[in-house]
């Protein structure tokens, strides 16, 4: 099962982004700390070429802390400015503004030489759908200004906001790339809710998540459901989970569709614990991102 989802508003977002970038000083990319590689749009390297870049690993509160530290170290070793944030708790405004100021030291100096002291720094906030951009923005602003929901495709238009200290930033709709060539990336995006469930076979997706959880976070299923995979086939584990939860239909069969939805929802909401589904390239053999 290959996964691709690129509705019309994403193509429109891409065109508008290209037009707006000429007036932007910093591109701030929001990624999901649970999938720090798969949740980054590879098209940004071309679209934002020549722009100052800040990478935010959001939802760090749902990711495995030591892996987040290793991802931050990895991306910094690649020359990227990067911070990790918890969009539910907040408290990251000082770290964010400090990182932006550091990125813009040369710009500020040039502006001051021209007599433009205190000139506003303009940012663009970008990211794939459902990485928590709207929650991140609400925490930055200290108020609910952006619509935040745990599903993709909520933000549909560019919106400007102002931060204290001389920052204006544009929130953009979530944007995927036109064709996801790597199935592994597509499935990770689907696990975290970036791709609409309506186009997916949720039982198949849940089985793939179960297999990955056994590898990346052994013990998570037993801690949450009291069921250990014990190297069984993922569908057999899904049935065992459904039986444990009492999802039985007429004839004594397990409602695996219902269990699949529960499993995906509970992973996405963090109820299975702090889990990161991929490790930095030097640890898992992936090529540099």
N, C-alpha and C positions, 0 to 999 in steps of 0.2 A: 504494500500500500504506500504509494508515494503521496506526498502532501504538498499542495500549492494553493495559496489563497491570495489573490491580488485584485480586490474589488476596485471599481472605477475611481472612488475618492482617493485611493492611494496614488494612482497615476496623476491625478490632479494635484495632490500634495507635492509630488516630486517636481512637477512643473513650477508650482508656486515657490518651492524652496529654492530652486535654481535662480529665480528672479530676485528673491529677497536676500540671498547670500551676499550680494555685492555690498549691502549696507550693514553687514554683521561683522563684529570684531572677534567673537568667540563662538564656536559651535560646541554645545554641551550635549554629549550623547549619554542618554540614560540606558543602562543595560540591567538585566536581572542577575543578581549575584548568585542565584542558583544555577544559572547557565551562562557564565560570563563570556563564553565564546559564541555560542549559538544565538544569543540574543543581540548580537551586534550586526548591523546592516552593512555588508561589504561594499555597497554602493557609495557609502559616505566617504570612503577614501578618495573617490573620484569627485563626488559632488562638492566636498569641502576641501579640496586640495588647496594648499596655501593658507588656510585659515588656522588660527590657534584652536587647539582641541582640548577639551576636558572630558574625561570619561568618568561617569558616576556609576558605581556598582550598587544599585538600589536593592531594597528588600534584603539587606545584609542580616536583618534580624531573623530571616527564615533560612539563611544559608549556614553551612557549617563553618564556624569561625576560623579555624586553622586553614581551610581551603581558601577562604576569602583573603586572608593575609598573603597566601602564596600567589593568588591571582593579582593582587595589588602589586606585589613585588615583581611579578613577571611583566605586567604592563609597564611599570616604571622602567624596568630594564630595557624595554622596547622604545623608550623615549616619550611615553605618554604621561601627561598629568592625570592622576586618578585619585578619587576618594571613594570610600564606601559609606553608604547612608542607610538609615532606618526611616522609611517614609511614614511609619505609623507613630513612632515616638518623637521624631524630629530632633531638634537641637544641633543640626549640622550647618546652620546659616553661617557662623564664623568660619568654619573650615571651607565652605563653598566660596564665600567672598574672598578669603585669603588666597585660595587656589587661583581664582580668576585674576586677582590683582597681580599675582606672581607671573601669570601668563602674559599679562598686559603691561609689564614694567616698561618695555621699550616703547609701546604705544603712548603711555602716559607721559614719558619723557619727551617724545616728539611733540605731543600736544602742548606741553608746558613751554617748550622752546618757541612754539608759535603763538604763545600767549593764551592758549585755550586751557586754562587751569580749571580742573574739575569737570572737564567734558565727560558726558555720559558714556559708559561702556555698554555696547549693545550685544546681547547674546541671543542665540537661537537654541531652544531646547528641543532635541530630537530623540527618536527612539522607535523601536518596533512596537506594535500594539500590546497593551496590557503589561508593561514593565513597571507600572506605578508612576507614570509621569505626572498625572494630575494630583495624586496624593503628595508627591515630591514637591510640586509647586505650591500646594496649599500649606505645606509645612514651612516652605521658604517664606511665604507671605504672612504666615501666622493667622490665616483666616481661610474659609472655604470660598475660593473664587473659581477654581476649575472643577468640573464635574468628574468625580472619581467613582468608578464602578469596577467590579472584578470580572470584566469581560472586555473583549477587544472592540475597537471601532467606536468608542464613545465620543472622543473629541473629533470634530469634523471640520473645524476651521481654525485659522491662525488667530491667536489672541495675544495682545501686548499687556505686560505688567511692569510695575516699577518697584525696585528694591531700594531701601535706604543705602546711602553710600555712593550713589551715582551709577546705578545699574538699571538698564531697561532690558527686558527679555521677552522673546516671542515663544509662545507655546505652539507647537505644530501637531497636527494629527499623526497618530502612529502610522509608520510606513514600513512595509516589508519590501523585499526586492522581487522583481517580476518572476523569477524562476528559482526555486530552492533546489539546487542540484544535488545536495547531499541529504539523503534520507535521514541520517542520524540527526542532523540539524533540524529537519522538519519535525521529527518526532519530539525532540526536546522542546521545541517551540509549542507544540501541541500539548505536551504534558503541563506546561505552565500557563496555558490558556491564551496564548498569543493568537492561535488560529481557532476560528469558530467551531465549536463542538458539532454544530449542525451538519458540517460537511464530512464528519469523521465517523469511522466505525469505532465506537467507544469501547466495546469489548476487546477488540484487537489492540487499541491504544492502551487500555488498562493492563493487558497482558504484557505488553512491551515495557510499561512502567514497572510492573512487578519484577521482571527480569533485571532491569537496571537497578532497582532498589536493592535487590539481593547482592548485587556487585558493589554498589557505591555506598550503601547504608545498611549493612547487615544488622539485623536486630530491630529495625524500625517497625516492621510489620508485627513482630511478636509483641513489642512494647505497646503498640496501639490496639491490636486486635486479639492478642493471645494466640496467634497462629504463626508457626514457624514454617518457612518455605521448604526446608529440608531437601533442597535440590529437586523438588517436584517440578513438573511442567507448569508454566505460568497459569494456564487455564484451570488446572487442578487446584492451584493455590487460590485463584479467583473463586472457584466453587466452595472451597473450604472457608474462605472469608465470608461469602454470602450465607453459608449455612450457620456460621458462628453468629452472624448478625440476625439470623432468623428470617432471611429473605427467601421464603419458600412459597412456591405457587402450587396450584392444584396438581395432584399427581406426585407430590413430593420433590419436584425439581427445584433447583436453586434459580432464583431470578438473577442471572449473571449480569444482565443489562443494568439493573438497579445497583448492584454491587460495584460495577464499573464506574458508574456516575458518582457514587459515594467515595470510592477510592480517589478518583481524580479531584473531586471537590476538597477532600481532606488533605491531600497533598498540597494543592494550591493554596489552601488557607493556613498551612503550617501545622496542622493537627498531627502530622506524622513525625514532627520534630524538625530540627534544623538540618536540612539536607541540601547538598550541592551535587549536581548530577554529572559534573565534568571537572577534570583536573587540568592544571596548566600544561601546555604542550610538552615541556621537557619531562613531564611525569607520565603522560598518556600516549605519547607518540604522535600527537597531532602536529601539523606544520604550524609555523608561526602565523599569528592572525594579523 
